[in-house]
Amino acid sequence: MSLQPKPFLSFENWLEDERAALEGRSEYLDGEVFAMAGASLKHNTIVSNLNRELSIQFKGRPCQVYTNDLKVLIRSANAGKYPDVVAHCGEPELLDDHRDVLLNPSLIVEVLSDSTAAYDRGGKFALYRQIPSLREYLLVSQDRVRVECYRRDADGRWTLTDYTGLDDQVPLESLDCTLALAEIYDKVEFVNAG
């Protein structure tokens, strides 16, 4: 049996296909395309809560938050991703006049699921770390109260701080704001195992 080579798809062709698609989304990594699964009720509630809380704190400031459908380009990795939540302050750097691909996020948030947690912590985070403007990366559990905040210091080193209590608050230095875990998990119901 001979192996068939995978067809190479350019970023530009992937982007054109994504812009034309009526349903479904995919992510792009150096010629390969990966379909994305739909999200759960808890996942969507957490994303909505994050969007609400950041939007309130950004009112009257030159900061913006986007959810789900804004693509982020990681030029050095030839990758296009759809973060669950992405935010920045100042002027957005966009790929082109379509204004749907951001180049300069300060914060990226991924809501973890069983199927994505390992990739979000490993390979995806390795890609995101290549974005020069990125200062903070949050991983938000949807199965328990837990937010992992990775923060890049002035020397480019990443440090991790875990937040696990509903009374905890996550300071977002890059955006000069704070996220309360009680607000992130507002209306999220957890099922007790056992």
Secondary structure, 3 states (H helix, E strand, C coil): CCCCCCCCCCHHHHHHHHHHCCCCCEEEECCEEEECCCCCHHHHHHHHHHHHHHHHHHCCCCEEEEECCCEEEEHHHCEEECCCEEEEECCCCECCCCCCEECCCCEEEEEECCCCHHHHHCHHHHHHCCCCCCCEEEEEECCCCCEEEEEECCCCCEEEEEECCCCCEEEECCCCEEEEHHHHCCCCCCCCCC
